[in-house]
């Protein structure tokens, strides 16, 4: 059973991200629509916890992480991508690996911030959970991004591994 703690959001995200097709979907959303993978996973995780969120909540959560995401996460991602594409990358793979590790650490910091924000908003897990809430939350974010929404029959973001 998933519980409402920072480390569980991180664990949830790692499990979801490793599911077939999820990584590709997340990266497409990020690269095509300017989506934030952590916000997408946050919407999914809250739904899995039995928490329905509003569009306003998503906008506020996004604002909460905006500066860290822009100045740290995205800067590290750009540096990693730039260096990975350079001829020096083959000679210095340890630098690429170090950048990947820093990027992941900065992503985890974003998730910790989102958890703290949710606690301050008094979001509480619901004992009655509907698997549709995950898709409903995600679709609210997709509408903000002007991205295609997911059907309720979607198989990418399921709660099967967490109940």
LOTI-154108 format. One line per field, with one value per atom (N, C-alpha, C, O): residue in three letters; x, y, z. Coordinates in steps of 0.001 Angstrom, whole numbers, padded with zeros to 6 digits. Atoms other than C-alpha are relative to their C-alpha. Example, Ala and Ser with C-alpha at 12.3 -4.5 7.8 and 13.67 -1.06 7.14 Angstrom:
# LOTI-154108
aa [ALA;ALA;ALA;ALA;SER;SER;SER;SER];
xx [000890;012300;000900;001936;-000820;013670;-000770;-000261];
yy [-001190;-004500;001200;001181;-001190;-001060;001090;002198];
zz [000000;007800;000000;000665;-000060;007140;000730;000899];
END
This chain:
# LOTI-154108
aa [UNK;UNK;UNK;UNK;UNK;UNK;UNK;UNK;UNK;UNK;UNK;UNK;UNK;UNK;UNK;UNK;UNK;UNK;UNK;UNK;UNK;UNK;UNK;UNK;UNK;UNK;UNK;UNK;UNK;UNK;UNK;UNK;UNK;UNK;UNK;UNK;UNK;UNK;UNK;UNK;UNK;UNK;UNK;UNK;UNK;UNK;UNK;UNK;UNK;UNK;UNK;UNK;UNK;UNK;UNK;UNK;UNK;UNK;UNK;UNK;UNK;UNK;UNK;UNK;UNK;UNK;UNK;UNK;UNK;UNK;UNK;UNK;UNK;UNK;UNK;UNK;UNK;UNK;UNK;UNK;UNK;UNK;UNK;UNK;UNK;UNK;UNK;UNK;UNK;UNK;UNK;UNK;UNK;UNK;UNK;UNK;UNK;UNK;UNK;UNK;UNK;UNK;UNK;UNK;UNK;UNK;UNK;UNK;UNK;UNK;UNK;UNK;UNK;UNK;UNK;UNK;UNK;UNK;UNK;UNK;UNK;UNK;UNK;UNK;UNK;UNK;UNK;UNK;UNK;UNK;UNK;UNK;UNK;UNK;UNK;UNK;UNK;UNK;UNK;UNK;UNK;UNK;UNK;UNK;UNK;UNK;UNK;UNK;UNK;UNK;UNK;UNK;UNK;UNK;UNK;UNK;UNK;UNK;UNK;UNK;UNK;UNK;UNK;UNK;UNK;UNK;UNK;UNK;UNK;UNK;UNK;UNK;UNK;UNK;UNK;UNK;UNK;UNK;UNK;UNK;UNK;UNK;UNK;UNK;UNK;UNK;UNK;UNK;UNK;UNK;UNK;UNK;UNK;UNK;UNK;UNK;UNK;UNK;UNK;UNK;UNK;UNK;UNK;UNK;UNK;UNK;UNK;UNK;UNK;UNK;UNK;UNK;UNK;UNK;UNK;UNK;UNK;UNK;UNK;UNK;UNK;UNK;UNK;UNK;UNK;UNK;UNK;UNK;UNK;UNK;UNK;UNK;UNK;UNK;UNK;UNK;UNK;UNK;UNK;UNK;UNK;UNK;UNK;UNK;UNK;UNK;UNK;UNK;UNK;UNK;UNK;UNK;UNK;UNK;UNK;UNK;UNK;UNK;UNK;UNK;UNK;UNK;UNK;UNK;UNK;UNK;UNK;UNK;UNK;UNK;UNK;UNK;UNK;UNK;UNK;UNK;UNK;UNK;UNK;UNK;UNK;UNK;UNK;UNK;UNK;UNK;UNK;UNK;UNK;UNK;UNK;UNK;UNK;UNK;UNK;UNK;UNK;UNK;UNK;UNK;UNK;UNK;UNK;UNK;UNK;UNK;UNK;UNK;UNK;UNK;UNK;UNK;UNK;UNK;UNK;UNK;UNK;UNK;UNK;UNK;UNK;UNK;UNK;UNK;UNK;UNK;UNK;UNK;UNK;UNK;UNK;UNK;UNK;UNK;UNK;UNK;UNK;UNK;UNK;UNK;UNK;UNK;UNK;UNK;UNK;UNK;UNK;UNK;UNK;UNK;UNK;UNK;UNK;UNK;UNK;UNK;UNK;UNK;UNK;UNK;UNK;UNK;UNK;UNK;UNK;UNK;UNK;UNK;UNK;UNK;UNK;UNK;UNK;UNK;UNK;UNK;UNK;UNK;UNK;UNK;UNK;UNK;UNK;UNK;UNK;UNK;UNK;UNK;UNK;UNK;UNK;UNK;UNK;UNK;UNK;UNK;UNK;UNK;UNK;UNK;UNK;UNK;UNK;UNK;UNK;UNK;UNK;UNK;UNK;UNK;UNK;UNK;UNK;UNK;UNK;UNK;UNK;UNK;UNK;UNK;UNK;UNK;UNK;UNK;UNK;UNK;UNK;UNK;UNK;UNK;UNK;UNK;UNK;UNK;UNK;UNK;UNK;UNK;UNK;UNK;UNK;UNK;UNK;UNK;UNK;UNK;UNK;UNK;UNK;UNK;UNK;UNK;UNK;UNK;UNK;UNK;UNK;UNK;UNK;UNK;UNK;UNK;UNK;UNK;UNK;UNK;UNK;UNK;UNK;UNK;UNK;UNK;UNK;UNK;UNK;UNK;UNK;UNK;UNK;UNK;UNK;UNK;UNK;UNK;UNK;UNK;UNK;UNK;UNK;UNK;UNK;UNK;UNK;UNK;UNK;UNK;UNK;UNK;UNK;UNK;UNK;UNK;UNK;UNK;UNK;UNK;UNK;UNK;UNK;UNK;UNK;UNK;UNK;UNK;UNK;UNK;UNK;UNK;UNK;UNK;UNK;UNK;UNK;UNK;UNK;UNK;UNK;UNK;UNK;UNK;UNK;UNK;UNK;UNK;UNK;UNK;UNK;UNK;UNK;UNK;UNK;UNK;UNK;UNK;UNK;UNK;UNK;UNK;UNK;UNK;UNK;UNK;UNK;UNK;UNK;UNK;UNK;UNK;UNK;UNK;UNK;UNK;UNK;UNK;UNK;UNK;UNK;UNK;UNK;UNK;UNK;UNK;UNK;UNK;UNK;UNK;UNK;UNK;UNK;UNK;UNK;UNK;UNK;UNK;UNK;UNK;UNK;UNK;UNK;UNK;UNK;UNK;UNK;UNK;UNK;UNK;UNK;UNK;UNK;UNK;UNK;UNK;UNK;UNK;UNK;UNK;UNK;UNK;UNK;UNK;UNK;UNK;UNK;UNK;UNK;UNK;UNK;UNK;UNK;UNK;UNK;UNK;UNK;UNK;UNK;UNK;UNK;UNK;UNK;UNK;UNK;UNK;UNK;UNK;UNK;UNK;UNK;UNK;UNK;UNK;UNK;UNK;UNK;UNK;UNK;UNK;UNK;UNK;UNK;UNK;UNK;UNK];
xx [000847;000000;000891;001839;-000767;001354;-000365;-001526;000288;001684;000466;001175;-000158;001914;001264;001188;-001283;005612;000887;000688;-000899;008379;000678;000681;-000747;010378;-000917;-000471;000931;007238;-000348;-000588;000205;006652;001183;000995;-001185;010216;-000048;000207;000099;009746;-001093;-000899;001112;006393;000467;000217;-000472;008011;000967;000876;-000964;010862;-000699;-000357;000731;008453;-000816;-000785;000815;006091;000890;000580;-000891;008973;000598;000935;-000595;010297;-001018;-000643;001027;006965;000105;000476;-000105;006848;-000771;-001965;000602;006188;-000071;-000268;000158;006112;001154;000924;-001157;009645;-000130;000069;000132;009050;-001112;-000965;001119;005706;000424;000161;-000434;007208;000964;000830;-000983;010123;-000639;-000264;000715;007801;-000785;-000787;000757;005602;000943;000613;-000992;008692;000539;000610;-000663;010272;-000960;-000578;000957;007127;-000900;-001206;000975;004832;000557;-000172;-000595;007265;-000479;-000441;000502;005836;001106;002273;-000922;007476;-000319;-001413;000214;007881;-000353;-001192;000312;007841;-001437;-002090;001397;004516;-000935;-001936;000814;003078;-000058;-001134;-000044;004215;-000658;-001242;000662;002983;-001519;-002197;001439;-000493;-000400;-001430;000273;-000351;000048;-000849;-000182;000920;-001139;-001653;001106;-001719;-001275;-002019;001166;-004412;000068;-000939;-000205;-002961;-000224;-000644;000235;-003136;-001465;-001849;001412;-006827;-000279;-001269;000147;-006372;-000285;000508;000337;-008141;000456;000225;-000502;-006534;-000660;-001204;000587;-007720;001073;002271;-000925;-006174;000785;001982;-000677;-005374;001111;002194;-001020;-003505;001231;002365;-001118;-001388;000808;002038;-000697;-000569;000828;001975;-000721;000401;001191;002258;-001114;002527;001126;002302;-000999;004289;000765;001982;-000665;005009;000958;002007;-000818;006413;001383;002368;-001281;009152;000668;001771;-000435;009607;001462;002215;-001356;012833;001066;002080;-000963;014638;000075;001161;000024;013534;000746;001565;-000621;014615;001502;002299;-001395;017888;000915;002126;-000840;019092;-000259;000637;000294;017316;000255;000989;-000149;017119;001423;001890;-001398;020626;000873;001720;-000757;022046;-000346;000534;000418;020011;000667;001159;-000654;021336;001488;002035;-001436;024914;000251;001176;-000163;024512;-000201;000579;000272;023000;001110;001543;-001068;025627;001268;001882;-001229;028496;-000124;000832;000208;026977;000166;000599;-000113;026913;001369;001586;-001322;030518;000976;000745;-001022;033592;000715;001260;-000653;034961;-000752;-000181;000826;032112;000527;000473;-000501;033644;001268;001529;-001228;036912;-000255;000539;000294;035253;-001410;-002211;001348;032192;-000327;-001499;000251;032637;-000666;-001422;000642;031602;-001481;-002326;001389;028414;-000750;-001866;000635;027636;-000193;-001218;000124;028291;-001129;-001880;001085;025959;-001359;-002320;001252;023260;-000393;-001558;000261;023589;-000459;-001393;000408;023373;-001402;-002200;001328;020353;-001068;-002109;000955;018574;-000167;-001275;000072;019435;-000837;-001626;000782;017987;-001475;-002346;001394;014829;-000626;-001793;000517;014454;-000304;-001273;000249;014714;-001317;-002070;001272;011853;-001152;-002151;001071;009776;-000193;-001326;000116;010539;-000749;-001576;000678;009408;-001488;-002324;001406;006183;-000732;-001887;000605;005509;-000253;-001326;000167;006076;-001152;-001934;001073;003756;-001354;-002294;001263;001036;-000394;-001572;000287;001332;-000496;-001419;000433;001010;-001415;-002146;001348;-002127;-001011;-002197;000852;-003509;-000657;-001769;000492;-003970;000175;001243;-000078;-004752;-000421;-001392;000384;-004827;-001411;-001831;001365;-008306;000010;000689;000054;-009086;-000774;-000546;000737;-011507;000741;000851;-000791;-009476;-000678;-001191;000537;-010685;001155;001776;-001122;-008106;-000126;000876;000205;-009634;000603;000923;-000506;-008368;001399;001745;-001342;-004830;-000097;000577;000149;-005905;-000668;-000289;000665;-008215;001017;001047;-001033;-005332;000981;001302;-000950;-002927;-000630;000009;000658;-005466;-000161;-000122;000069;-005874;001327;001343;-001310;-002136;000183;000707;-000137;-002242;-000794;-000345;000793;-004990;000772;000790;-000816;-002770;001085;001370;-001082;-000003;-000507;000280;000609;-002434;000499;000741;-000440;-001350;-001209;-002191;001117;-003612;-000204;000759;000317;-005380;000010;-000039;-000009;-005297;-001413;-002224;001312;-008311;000015;001080;000085;-009563;000489;000777;-000485;-008496;001516;002093;-001447;-004903;000713;000307;-000768;-002384;001355;002085;-001299;000614;000070;001018;-000020;-000283;-001082;-002229;000956;-001941;000456;001620;-000315;-002094;000175;000224;-000064;-001760;001188;001084;-001191;001734;-000017;000914;-000037;000711;-001181;-001294;001159;-002494;000077;-000814];
yy [-001180;000000;001241;001333;-001238;003410;000876;000933;-000952;005908;001380;001525;-001394;009651;000579;001360;-000476;010326;000339;-000175;-000418;011953;-001178;-001269;001099;008773;-000933;-001602;000831;006956;000621;-000101;-000657;009565;-000326;-000620;000317;008975;-001456;-001748;001425;005189;-000227;-000955;000093;005499;000452;-000221;-000555;007648;-000943;-001147;000921;005214;-001231;-001696;001173;002286;000368;-000350;-000409;004176;000242;-000215;-000369;005503;-001235;-001200;001215;001962;-000885;-001877;000793;000641;000204;001285;-000111;-000080;001204;001369;-001135;003089;001282;002352;-001197;005501;000975;002171;-000883;006868;000740;001952;-000607;007472;001046;002118;-000940;009128;001273;002384;-001148;011383;000893;002116;-000784;012452;000708;001832;-000645;013142;001205;002268;-001096;015271;001161;002328;-001013;017110;000717;001946;-000574;017648;000636;001575;-000515;018315;001095;002074;-000922;020161;000835;001618;-000744;021576;-000470;000279;000562;019304;-000270;-000425;000309;018673;-001409;-001660;001405;014953;-000130;-000955;000082;015538;000430;-000158;-000421;017386;-001094;-001402;001101;014614;-001156;-001680;001100;011963;000386;-000464;-000493;014115;-000134;-000585;000151;014221;-001467;-001805;001433;010459;-000543;-001272;000489;009783;000443;-000348;-000476;011984;-000777;-001134;000798;010148;-001387;-001912;001321;006845;000032;-000963;-000165;008188;000301;000434;-000302;008896;001484;001888;-001450;012647;000559;000403;-000700;014560;001447;002075;-001373;017897;000843;000326;-000931;020965;000516;000354;-000648;022739;001082;001246;-001047;025602;-000610;-000034;000676;023151;-000318;-000125;000366;021984;001239;001203;-001246;025552;000485;000901;-000432;026414;-000909;-000429;000941;023264;000279;000247;-000301;024112;001271;001335;-001251;027634;-000232;000405;000284;026205;-000525;-000212;000600;024290;000727;000361;-000641;026663;000446;000101;-000561;028422;-001081;-001058;001091;025306;-000829;-001191;000805;023378;000702;000092;-000760;026095;000189;-000030;-000371;027059;-001167;-001082;001126;023695;-001220;-001677;001252;020697;000163;-000622;-000174;022041;000381;000003;-000344;023506;-001255;-001433;001266;020125;-000882;-001521;000796;018412;000511;-000271;-000572;020826;-000329;-000687;000304;020314;-001469;-001782;001429;016512;-000301;-001042;000239;016542;000570;-000063;-000633;018936;-000844;-001144;000759;016963;-001389;-001898;001344;013605;000004;-000989;-000103;014828;000425;000529;-000470;015968;-001172;-002262;001039;014007;-000306;-001396;000209;014438;-001007;-001571;000897;012307;-001426;-002111;001375;009051;-000179;-001261;000069;009863;000241;-000165;-000401;011167;-000417;000423;000467;009007;000241;000313;-000273;009643;001356;001535;-001311;013267;-000119;000451;000220;012194;-000687;-000293;000710;009782;000910;000832;-000932;012481;001003;001340;-000919;014882;-000687;-000080;000757;012177;-000124;000044;000164;011593;001321;001336;-001316;015330;000369;000921;-000292;015684;-000777;-000217;000808;012830;000523;000550;-000564;014329;001274;001505;-001241;017661;-000299;000426;000431;015867;-000473;-000191;000473;014210;001186;001154;-001208;017638;000653;001147;-000516;018810;-000799;-000230;000838;015857;000233;000233;-000312;016596;001320;001442;-001295;020181;-000158;000456;000238;018962;-000688;-000370;000665;016682;001000;001011;-001020;019530;000942;001325;-000878;021716;-000674;-000038;000731;019033;-000073;000050;000040;018721;001356;001421;-001340;022492;000301;001079;-000178;022351;-000914;-000905;000931;019723;-001066;-001509;001140;017103;-001236;-001459;001207;013873;-001196;-001118;001206;010368;-000429;-000296;000463;008973;-001516;-002193;001466;005462;-000621;-001780;000472;005127;000537;001748;-000413;005173;-000477;-001594;000334;005206;000091;001148;-000031;004244;001099;001503;-001058;006882;001330;002178;-001276;009677;000297;001456;-000203;009143;000626;001616;-000507;009706;001376;002251;-001308;012589;001077;002143;-000969;014360;000264;001415;-000160;013718;000818;001714;-000709;014940;001488;002298;-001425;018222;000676;001804;-000551;018766;000045;001022;000037;017730;001119;001680;-001109;020288;001313;002137;-001203;023000;000100;001184;000027;021925;000046;000178;000112;021750;-001256;-001257;001303;018127;-000934;-000728;000954;015224;-000698;-001087;000648;013729;-001523;-002047;001465;010054;-000520;000115;000608;007790;-000714;-001034;000713;006118;-001436;-002091;001366;002827;-000032;-001073;-000119;004058;-001072;-001366;001030;001389;000517;-000211;-000531;003680;000258;-000163;-000386;005005;-000782;-000345;000830;002261;-000072;000172;000117;001738;-001454;-001757;001430;-002035;-000374;-001300;000321;-002038;000619;000407;-000788;000129;-000250;000419;000235;-001272;-001359;-001729];
zz [000000;000000;000000;000780;000062;-000921;001196;001602;-001066;001889;-000439;-001435;000376;001802;000629;001577;-000495;002401;-001192;-002293;001071;000369;-000683;-001911;000600;-000125;-000779;-001711;000747;-001273;-001339;-002306;001297;-003989;-000916;-002096;000797;-005164;-000459;-001628;000350;-005064;-001035;-002008;000949;-006831;-001384;-002384;001275;-009536;-000698;-001908;000604;-010084;-000570;-001657;000492;-010411;-001227;-002226;001157;-012735;-001220;-002321;001103;-014858;-000673;-001857;000561;-015332;-000724;-001349;000676;-016650;-001513;-001971;001466;-020402;-000553;-000301;000687;-022400;000814;000238;-000844;-019435;-000223;-000400;000204;-019857;-001332;-001404;001326;-023560;-000020;-000608;-000064;-022865;000748;000287;-000805;-020177;-000771;-000753;000750;-022372;-001194;-001527;001112;-025320;000526;-000094;-000601;-023059;000352;000138;-000374;-021800;-001230;-001251;001166;-025215;-000998;-001697;000974;-027271;000576;-000104;-000575;-024868;001156;001764;-001104;-022308;001365;002341;-001249;-019638;001001;000642;-001076;-016315;000489;000995;-000361;-015611;001478;001841;-001433;-011851;000294;001156;-000198;-012052;-000509;000138;000533;-014225;000995;001281;-000964;-011744;001320;001994;-001206;-008843;-000140;000783;000258;-010387;000085;000668;-000017;-010867;001426;001848;-001368;-007339;000915;001706;-000829;-005710;-000301;000613;000363;-007651;000605;001080;-000588;-006474;001518;002109;-001441;-002890;000308;001471;-000216;-003414;000127;000737;-000087;-003784;-001385;-002313;001242;-006529;000155;001187;-000059;-007350;-001080;-002056;000965;-009198;-000960;-000727;000933;-012147;000729;000494;-000779;-009762;000860;000970;-000801;-007489;-000849;-000411;000885;-010425;-000362;-000374;000339;-011417;001196;001034;-001207;-007832;000302;000685;-000219;-007481;-000990;-000629;001038;-010739;000339;000167;-000415;-009509;001163;001253;-001180;-006284;-000372;000297;000398;-008112;-001167;-001575;001242;-011049;000010;-000901;000002;-010035;000152;-000546;-000170;-008805;-001277;-001729;001216;-011870;-001138;-001827;001084;-014274;000215;-000697;-000250;-012606;000347;000141;-000399;-011346;-000880;-001589;000727;-012910;-001496;-002097;001451;-016444;-000397;-001472;000294;-016282;000006;-000869;-000042;-015252;-001201;-001778;001155;-017980;-001284;-002096;001187;-020616;-000018;-001061;-000080;-019399;-000336;-001086;000273;-019458;-001480;-002077;001427;-022952;-000879;-001842;000770;-024258;000061;-000963;-000171;-022829;-000612;-001196;000568;-023876;-001507;-002093;001451;-027463;-000487;-001694;000397;-027454;-000141;000383;000178;-028483;001317;001489;-001295;-024958;000867;001800;-000822;-023573;-000014;001007;000074;-024788;000837;001364;-000789;-023048;001491;002340;-001383;-019870;000407;000816;-000343;-019230;001466;001838;-001417;-015516;000206;001160;-000101;-016097;-000347;000343;000387;-017889;001143;001482;-001114;-015047;001209;001886;-001125;-012441;-000255;000660;000340;-014284;000123;000596;-000140;-014443;001466;001828;-001430;-010717;000626;001428;-000501;-009952;-000481;000276;000542;-012229;000768;001115;-000763;-010434;001425;001959;-001353;-007052;-000004;000911;000083;-008157;-000259;000223;000240;-009415;001313;001585;-001283;-006016;000912;001670;-000772;-004401;-000431;000409;000512;-006633;000598;001038;-000533;-005490;001499;001979;-001430;-001828;000204;001108;-000071;-002393;-000294;000370;000329;-004009;001153;001434;-001164;-001035;001127;001730;-001034;001399;-000347;000522;000460;-000679;000218;000695;-000169;-000637;001477;001812;-001438;003152;000499;001312;-000385;003554;-000495;000118;000565;001387;000695;000366;-000752;003792;-000867;-000577;000776;001082;000871;001441;-000807;002856;-000846;-001599;000739;001395;000377;001526;-000195;001003;000116;-000656;-000138;002201;-001148;-001498;001174;-000709;-001218;-001407;001159;-003899;-001280;-001345;001311;-007488;-000991;-001111;000949;-010140;-001053;-001642;000994;-012427;000455;-000378;-000509;-010151;-000527;-000760;000543;-011407;-001389;-001672;001373;-015030;000013;-000766;-000089;-014061;000373;-000242;-000405;-012278;-001138;-001435;001111;-015159;-001122;-001673;001101;-017721;000286;-000640;-000334;-015846;-000343;-000834;000348;-016280;-001520;-002056;001458;-019941;-000667;-001667;000538;-020614;000162;-000753;-000217;-019083;-001075;-001584;000998;-021495;-001437;-002375;001330;-024433;-000712;-001919;000511;-024874;-000067;000647;000067;-025853;001350;002012;-001267;-022848;-000162;-001275;-000031;-021847;000202;000877;-000226;-021992;001346;001875;-001275;-018824;-000130;000871;000239;-020423;-000181;-000497;000125;-020527;000826;001950;-000708;-019540;000484;001156;-000420;-018967;001497;002159;-001411;-015533;000740;000838;-000754;-013536;001447;001766;-001415;-009825;000403;001595;-000293;-010075;000881;001686;-000779;-008549;001394;002171;-001225;-005603;000925;001952;-000866;-004129;000652;001415];
END
